[in-house]
Amino acid sequence: MDIRELQGYATFFMTIVFVLVLYWYIVYLYRSEKKGEKDYEKLGNIALDDEIDSKPINSSNPISNDKKERNK
């Protein structure tokens, strides 16, 4: 087995791995959006709506989140 054959097998294997990771990530995004954990449509609009007076995406208060974490 020479180096070219080994490179061919490695390329094929890595392509399969990357395709599987990509599909897993797409399914993960779809499921988390269906569960209501994140709204990726809102997050995708950040680049389009970047005015200084735009509403924040996340309306939670970061100070209260820090206090909650300290009390755990």
MODELLER restraints for C-alpha pairs under 7 A, 6 or more apart:
rsr = mdl.restraints
at = mdl.atoms
rsr.add(forms.Gaussian(group=physical.xy_distance, feature=features.Distance(at['CA:32:A'], at['CA:38:A']), mean=6.29, stdev=0.5))
rsr.add(forms.Gaussian(group=physical.xy_distance, feature=features.Distance(at['CA:33:A'], at['CA:39:A']), mean=5.77, stdev=0.5))
rsr.add(forms.Gaussian(group=physical.xy_distance, feature=features.Distance(at['CA:33:A'], at['CA:40:A']), mean=6.97, stdev=0.5))
rsr.add(forms.Gaussian(group=physical.xy_distance, feature=features.Distance(at['CA:42:A'], at['CA:57:A']), mean=6.92, stdev=0.5))
